[in-house]
Amino acid sequence: MNRSNYDLKKLTKFSLEVRKKTMEMIYHANASHIGSAFSMVELLTVLYNCFINISSKHPADPKRDRFLLSKGHACTSLYSTLAILDFFDLDILRSYGSDNSILMSHVSSEVPGVEFSTGSLGHALPVSLGIALAAKKKSCNWKTIVLMSDGELNEGSNWEAFLMAPQMKLNNLIVIIDNNKMQALGNTDNIINLEPLELKFHNFGWQTSRVNGHNLSEIYNSLLEFENSSICKPKILIADTIKGKGISFMENSLLWHYHSPDANEYEKAMKELMNA
């Protein structure tokens, strides 16, 4: 963990810049999934500034940590994060969703810094077990980190992976759940209520922690605890978040899972971000 990069003021500013760039991308592409992208901004901020060992100059370094964004529909905030950190030119963000652009509307490994293409939910976690196991077999020190949504916990493939990881003693695997409590068709607890999540994962054999997913300090400290842990178990961080976080009229609104902002909504949203 790069502890020297933990500066609350700078990380707060970084999160705001990610939201601005993400909003611009989605508006100009007439795209969607703002709510899903905004709920994980602070998680990406801490991960990429303080935790993930990866260099924008050498994104394919064999010694890098592997990060997989399982909720691939929320790619815009990941693209923004990578561009701000110089993995690719900021101007490329303008091409998001356009023909022949590398910035597809679901996260693509064609983008520098992106480890694995995702779109269909429930794929990244099973793949991450293989990646983490490979590190063990090769006696490598790199970590495997997966950021997934709470809605995709409905996928059976994930629960097979949740069962297998402790059996394989993959203590080099970290899963972060963006627990914004909404999915495409409604509130997660009304579709399949999975609480109590912590108890489930604990009983499955995972080391667990739960934080406010928009509190940079809580996220950082929990990841630091995972980093320093001597427990030979895979780790899960349940991050309680707000869908659409940062824009008052988007927060906790299912509309913004699919809705694209019109000119007035865009102007209003950008004004809130500029005054934040």
C-alpha positions as CSV (number, residue, x, y, z in Angstrom):
1,M,0.0,0.0,0.0
2,N,1.3,3.4,-0.9
3,R,0.7,5.1,2.4
4,S,2.5,8.3,1.3
5,N,-0.3,9.0,-1.2
6,Y,-3.0,9.2,1.5
7,D,-3.9,12.9,1.6
8,L,-7.6,13.4,2.4
9,K,-7.8,16.8,0.7
10,K,-6.1,15.6,-2.5
11,L,-8.2,12.4,-2.6
12,T,-11.4,14.5,-2.1
13,K,-10.4,16.7,-4.9
14,F,-9.6,13.6,-7.1
15,S,-13.1,12.1,-6.4
16,L,-14.7,15.3,-7.5
17,E,-12.7,15.5,-10.7
18,V,-13.7,11.8,-11.5
19,R,-17.4,12.7,-11.1
20,K,-17.0,15.8,-13.4
21,K,-15.3,13.8,-16.1
22,T,-17.7,10.9,-15.8
23,M,-20.7,13.3,-16.1
24,E,-19.2,14.9,-19.2
25,M,-18.6,11.5,-20.8
26,I,-22.1,10.2,-20.1
27,Y,-23.9,13.3,-21.3
28,H,-22.0,13.7,-24.5
29,A,-22.4,10.0,-25.4
30,N,-26.1,10.1,-24.4
31,A,-25.3,7.2,-22.3
32,S,-26.5,5.8,-18.9
33,H,-25.4,4.1,-15.7
34,I,-24.6,7.4,-13.9
35,G,-25.9,6.0,-10.6
36,S,-23.7,2.9,-10.7
37,A,-20.6,4.9,-11.8
38,F,-21.0,7.5,-9.1
39,S,-21.5,5.1,-6.2
40,M,-18.0,3.7,-6.6
41,V,-16.0,6.9,-7.1
42,E,-14.4,7.0,-3.6
43,L,-13.6,3.3,-3.8
44,L,-11.7,3.8,-7.1
45,T,-10.1,6.9,-5.7
46,V,-8.5,5.1,-2.7
47,L,-7.7,2.0,-4.7
48,Y,-5.8,3.8,-7.5
49,N,-4.1,6.4,-5.4
50,C,-3.2,4.4,-2.4
51,F,-3.5,0.7,-2.8
52,I,-3.2,-0.9,-6.3
53,N,0.4,-1.4,-7.4
54,I,0.2,-0.4,-11.0
55,S,2.1,2.2,-13.1
56,S,0.6,4.3,-15.9
57,K,4.0,4.1,-17.6
58,H,4.1,0.3,-17.5
59,P,0.5,-0.9,-17.1
60,A,1.4,-4.5,-18.2
61,D,4.3,-4.9,-15.8
62,P,4.2,-8.6,-14.7
63,K,4.6,-7.5,-11.0
64,R,1.5,-5.3,-11.1
65,D,-1.6,-5.9,-9.0
66,R,-4.6,-7.1,-10.9
67,F,-7.8,-5.1,-10.6
68,L,-11.0,-6.4,-12.2
69,L,-14.2,-4.2,-12.4
70,S,-16.9,-6.8,-12.3
71,K,-19.7,-4.2,-12.7
72,G,-18.6,-3.4,-16.2
73,H,-21.6,-1.2,-17.0
74,A,-20.1,1.4,-14.6
75,C,-17.0,1.8,-16.7
76,T,-17.1,5.5,-17.1
77,S,-15.8,6.3,-13.6
78,L,-13.0,3.8,-14.1
79,Y,-12.1,5.3,-17.5
80,S,-12.1,8.8,-15.8
81,T,-9.9,7.6,-13.0
82,L,-7.3,6.0,-15.4
83,A,-7.3,9.1,-17.6
84,I,-6.7,11.5,-14.7
85,L,-3.8,9.3,-13.6
86,D,-2.2,9.4,-17.2
87,F,-2.9,5.9,-18.3
88,F,-4.1,7.5,-21.5
89,D,-4.8,11.0,-22.8
90,L,-7.7,12.8,-21.2
91,D,-8.9,13.9,-24.7
92,I,-9.8,10.2,-25.4
93,L,-12.6,10.5,-22.9
94,R,-14.5,12.5,-25.4
95,S,-14.7,9.5,-27.7
96,Y,-16.6,7.3,-25.1
97,G,-19.3,5.3,-26.8
98,S,-18.4,6.4,-30.3
99,D,-17.7,4.2,-33.2
100,N,-14.1,2.8,-33.3
101,S,-13.4,4.2,-29.8
102,I,-11.4,2.0,-27.3
103,L,-13.8,3.3,-24.6
104,M,-16.7,0.9,-25.0
105,S,-19.8,1.3,-23.0
106,H,-18.8,-1.7,-20.9
107,V,-15.3,-1.9,-19.6
108,S,-12.8,-3.1,-22.2
109,S,-9.3,-4.5,-21.8
110,E,-8.3,-2.6,-24.9
111,V,-8.0,0.4,-22.5
112,P,-4.6,0.9,-20.9
113,G,-4.8,-0.1,-17.3
114,V,-7.9,-2.3,-17.7
115,E,-7.1,-5.9,-16.8
116,F,-10.3,-7.7,-18.0
117,S,-13.3,-6.9,-20.1
118,T,-16.6,-7.3,-18.3
119,G,-20.3,-6.8,-19.1
120,S,-22.2,-9.9,-18.2
121,L,-22.3,-9.9,-14.5
122,G,-20.9,-12.7,-12.4
123,H,-17.8,-13.3,-14.6
124,A,-15.0,-11.3,-12.9
125,L,-14.9,-13.0,-9.5
126,P,-14.5,-16.6,-10.9
127,V,-11.8,-15.4,-13.2
128,S,-10.1,-13.6,-10.3
129,L,-9.7,-16.9,-8.4
130,G,-7.6,-18.2,-11.3
131,I,-5.5,-15.1,-11.3
132,A,-5.0,-15.2,-7.5
133,L,-4.2,-18.9,-7.7
134,A,-1.6,-18.2,-10.5
135,A,0.1,-15.8,-8.2
136,K,0.3,-18.4,-5.5
137,K,1.6,-21.0,-7.9
138,K,4.3,-18.7,-9.2
139,S,5.2,-17.4,-5.7
140,C,4.4,-13.8,-6.8
141,N,3.4,-11.0,-4.4
142,W,0.9,-9.2,-6.5
143,K,-2.7,-8.8,-5.2
144,T,-5.9,-9.5,-7.1
145,I,-8.8,-7.0,-6.4
146,V,-12.3,-7.3,-7.6
147,L,-14.9,-4.6,-7.4
148,M,-18.4,-5.9,-7.9
149,S,-22.0,-4.7,-7.4
150,D,-24.5,-5.9,-4.8
151,G,-27.1,-6.7,-7.6
152,E,-24.7,-9.2,-9.2
153,L,-24.6,-11.2,-6.0
154,N,-27.7,-12.8,-7.5
155,E,-25.5,-14.6,-9.9
156,G,-24.9,-18.2,-8.9
157,S,-21.4,-18.2,-10.4
158,N,-20.3,-15.7,-7.7
159,W,-21.4,-18.0,-4.9
160,E,-19.5,-20.9,-6.3
161,A,-16.4,-18.6,-6.3
162,F,-17.2,-17.4,-2.8
163,L,-17.2,-21.1,-1.7
164,M,-14.0,-22.0,-3.5
165,A,-11.7,-19.0,-2.5
166,P,-11.4,-19.9,1.2
167,Q,-10.9,-23.6,0.3
168,M,-7.9,-22.5,-1.9
169,K,-6.6,-20.2,0.9
170,L,-6.5,-17.2,-1.5
171,N,-5.4,-14.6,1.1
172,N,-4.1,-12.5,-1.9
173,L,-7.6,-12.0,-3.1
174,I,-9.7,-8.9,-2.1
175,V,-13.3,-8.5,-3.1
176,I,-15.1,-5.1,-2.7
177,I,-18.9,-5.0,-2.9
178,D,-20.4,-1.7,-4.0
179,N,-23.5,-2.1,-1.8
180,N,-25.7,0.7,-3.2
181,K,-28.8,-1.4,-2.5
182,M,-30.3,-0.9,-6.0
183,Q,-30.2,-2.9,-9.2
184,A,-31.7,-2.6,-12.6
185,L,-35.3,-3.4,-11.6
186,G,-35.6,-2.2,-8.0
187,N,-34.1,-2.4,-4.5
188,T,-31.9,-5.4,-4.0
189,D,-33.6,-6.4,-0.8
190,N,-37.0,-6.6,-2.6
191,I,-35.6,-8.8,-5.3
192,I,-33.3,-11.1,-3.3
193,N,-32.6,-10.1,0.2
194,L,-29.0,-11.2,1.0
195,E,-28.5,-9.6,4.4
196,P,-26.8,-10.3,6.7
197,L,-23.9,-10.2,4.2
198,E,-21.1,-10.0,6.8
199,L,-22.4,-13.1,8.5
200,K,-22.8,-15.0,5.3
201,F,-19.2,-14.3,4.2
202,H,-17.8,-15.0,7.6
203,N,-19.5,-18.4,7.6
204,F,-18.1,-19.0,4.1
205,G,-14.6,-18.5,5.5
206,W,-13.8,-14.9,4.4
207,Q,-12.2,-12.2,6.4
208,T,-14.8,-9.4,6.3
209,S,-15.1,-5.7,7.0
210,R,-17.8,-3.1,6.4
211,V,-17.4,0.6,5.8
212,N,-19.1,3.7,4.6
213,G,-18.2,3.5,0.9
214,H,-18.0,7.2,0.5
215,N,-15.7,7.8,3.5
216,L,-12.2,7.9,2.2
217,S,-10.6,7.3,5.6
218,E,-12.7,4.3,6.4
219,I,-12.0,2.7,3.0
220,Y,-8.2,3.4,3.4
221,N,-8.0,2.0,6.9
222,S,-9.9,-1.1,6.1
223,L,-7.7,-1.8,3.1
224,L,-4.7,-1.1,5.3
225,E,-6.0,-3.7,7.8
226,F,-6.4,-6.2,5.0
227,E,-2.8,-5.5,3.8
228,N,-1.4,-6.1,7.2
229,S,-3.5,-9.1,8.1
230,S,-1.8,-12.4,8.9
231,I,-5.1,-14.3,8.5
232,C,-4.8,-16.8,5.6
233,K,-8.3,-16.1,4.2
234,P,-9.6,-14.1,1.2
235,K,-11.0,-10.7,2.1
236,I,-14.3,-9.0,1.5
237,L,-15.0,-5.3,2.0
238,I,-18.7,-4.5,2.0
239,A,-18.9,-0.8,1.1
240,D,-22.3,0.8,1.9
241,T,-22.8,3.4,-0.8
242,I,-25.4,5.6,-2.4
243,K,-26.4,5.2,-6.0
244,G,-25.8,8.5,-7.8
245,K,-23.8,9.9,-4.9
246,G,-22.8,13.5,-5.4
247,I,-25.8,14.8,-7.3
248,S,-28.8,15.6,-5.1
249,F,-31.5,14.7,-7.6
250,M,-29.8,11.5,-8.7
251,E,-29.0,10.0,-5.2
252,N,-31.0,6.8,-4.4
253,S,-33.0,7.2,-7.5
254,L,-33.5,4.1,-9.7
255,L,-34.2,6.3,-12.7
256,W,-30.4,6.9,-13.0
257,H,-29.6,3.3,-13.6
258,Y,-30.6,3.8,-17.3
259,H,-31.6,7.4,-17.8
260,S,-29.4,9.7,-19.8
261,P,-29.3,13.4,-18.7
262,D,-30.8,16.0,-20.9
263,A,-29.3,19.5,-21.3
264,N,-31.0,20.9,-18.2
265,E,-30.2,17.9,-16.0
266,Y,-26.6,18.0,-17.2
267,E,-26.3,21.7,-16.5
268,K,-27.8,21.3,-13.0
269,A,-25.6,18.4,-12.2
270,M,-22.4,20.1,-13.3
271,K,-23.4,23.2,-11.3
272,E,-23.6,21.0,-8.2
273,L,-20.3,19.5,-8.8
274,M,-18.6,22.8,-9.5
275,N,-20.0,24.2,-6.2
276,A,-19.1,21.0,-4.2
